[in-house]
Amino acid sequence: MNDTYQIIIFKNKVKKKIINKFKTHKRAFEYYKNLMNESNEVIFNKVMENGSTCEFELCLVERTSGTLLPLFMKDDYGRQVKVKLDDTDFTITQVNKYKIEEEFVDYSTNTKITTKDFIKKYLNPTGLKLISKLNNKIIVQNDDSFNLFTFKTIDESERFIDVLTEKFNNEKRKDCLMVKDGSTAQRKYLYDLLSDKGYPKSYLQRHSTTHPVKR
């Protein structure tokens, strides 16, 4: 059997995707460790997919030899739960919470962008940057330059502001001012300002881009 070891992503405790397969434990474990290091570097992780909340785990599994001890992990209530696979030929030997980089839409290019690229492209120029939340949108203003970014929901754009605020506070970065749309007057000001810049008001007023999948 060539695939003695597999690295698998689970979504909400259900197998989502096999990432890679290996013959030796050493190569499999090194690959697994590198993926976890990348996960730890994620700034804004995905917590919603297809309109529903989600949580990911990364597992290293080994073809069952009959000598492996069962693996237990804590659930959300702190209880010890035995980890099992539908495929009885394999046993989980490592499992950890796994962060997947969330992407959001850059309005100017109509393409998706990650937080790291967003910071590098839009927040690294000199000068004070004003970062405002408007419904499910984030607006970055640098002098007379405006850039708009669209998130899945209002909660997601608010979470993004919170994540950036914590990150920049930890880094003692003082060149970005975060503003949430806390009042009707503030939202009206942004609607008028951005409409004058050519952004469609109907688009600005939308609250989400996704809806729960009907089952």
N, C-alpha and C positions, 0 to 999 in steps of 0.2 A: 504494500500500500504506500503510494507516494505522499499522500496528504496526511501524514501522521498528526500534524498540527494545523489548525485553522485560526484565523483572527476574524471575529464576527462582530458586527454592530447590531445591537438590539434596540428597538424602539418600543417604549412602554412594555418591556418584558417579552416582546415578540421579535424573533429573528428578522432583521431587515436586509442585511447584505453580508456576504462573505468578502472580506477585504483582500485576503491573501492566504496562500497555503504553503506549508514548509515541510521538509523532511526531518529537520533537526530542531531540537528544543532551543539551542543556542540562537540560531537565526530567527526563529519565531519570537523568542523573548526579546531580542534586540529590536526587532521591528515593532513589536507591541510597545516597548518602552519608548521608542521614538514617537509613536503616535500619541502616547499619553503626554509626552513633553510638549508636542504641538497643541494638544488639547488645553494644557495649562496656560498656553500663551494666548488663547482666544480671549478677546476683549468683550465682544457682544455675541453671546451664544444663541443658537436657535432654541426657542421654547414653544414654538407654534408651527404646525405644518398642516396644510389643507384645512385651515380654520379651527383646528383643535390643538390643545396643549400636548406637548410631547416631552419625553425625557429619554436620553440615550445612554447606553452602557457599552463598553468595549470589552469583549471577552476573548480570552485565549483558551482554545479547547484542544484536547488531546484524544486521539483514538484510544478507546477503552482497552486496557490491558488486563483488567481484573485486579490490579494492585493499587489503584488510585483511591485515596480516601475521599468521601463526599465533601463538597464545598458548601459552606453556609454563608449567607450574607444577611445584613439587617434590612428589613423593609422600612417603610416610612413611619412605622409606629415603634421601631426599635426592636422588633421581634426577629429571632433567628429563623431564617427560611432556607431550606435546602434548595440549591440551585440545580435545575434539571433542564435537559434538552429533549426536544421531541425525538431527535435521532439518538437512539441508545448506543450507537457505535462510538459516540464521543462523550467526553466528560469535561466540564468547565474547570480549568485550573487557575485562571485569573479573571477577575471582573472588577471594573471601576466605572464610576460615572464618567461620561465622555461628552466633551463640548464640541459641537459642530459650529463653525463660523456662520453666523446669519448674514444674509445679504439684503440690501434694500436698493431702491431705484434712484439713480441719479437722473433727475428730470432733464438736465441739459443734454445728456447723451442717450437717454432712454435705454440705459443698460444698468445691470446690477453692479453694486460696489460693496466691498467689505469695509469694516470699520478701520482697519489698518491703512487701506488705500485712501479712504475718506480723510483721515487725519493727515496723511502725507501730502495729499493733493490740495486740500482746502483749508487746513488749520495750521500748516507750517509757514505760510507766508508771514512776513512781519506785519506788525500793527495789531490793534485790538479787534478780535473777531466776536461778533454778536451771534449767538446761537439760540434761535427761538423755536418753540414748539407751537404748531398750529394744527389742531386736529391730529391726523396721522402723518403730518408733514414736519420736517425739520428745515429751517431756513438758516443759512449761514450768510451773514453780512460782513463784508470787509470794505470799509469806506463806501463807495457807490456800487460795489459789486455784490450781486445776490446770487445764491445758488440754492436750489430746492431739492429735497430728498423725500421720498415717499415710503412709508412703512406699512405693514399689514393692517395695523389697528392703532387706535389712539393709545391704548395701553403700551404698545410696542414703542411708539415714539417717545412716550414718557419714560419708559424703562431705559431707552437709549440716552436720554438726557441725564438720568440718574447715574448710569454707568460711566458716562463721560465725566460728570461732575466728580464722582469718587476717584476716578483715574487721575484727573488733573489736580485734585486736592492732594492726593498721595505724591504726585510728582512736583507739587508746589508750583504748578504752572499758572501764571496770572494773566495770560494774554487772551483768554477766552471767557466771555461772560454768558452764562446760561440763563435763559428766560423761558418760563412756562406760560402758556396762555391762561392765566388765572382769572381773567375778567372779560366781560363782553366788550368793553372799551378797547382792551388790548387786541382782541381778535378783529374788531372792526378796523383798527388802525392797520393791522397787517393785511387784511383783505384789500383795503384801499391802496396801500403802498405797493403790494405785489401786483394788483390789477393794473396799476399805472405802469408797472415794469413789463406788462405783457402776459402775465400768468392768468389763465382763465379762472374767473371767480368760482364757477361751478366746480372746477377741479379742486380748488383750494378748500371748498366747503365739504367735500367728501370726508367721511370718517374712517373708512376701511377699504381694503382692496380684496379681502378674502371673506369667505363665508363658510360655515361648517358644512362638511360633505354630508348629504342626505344618505341614510342607509335604509 
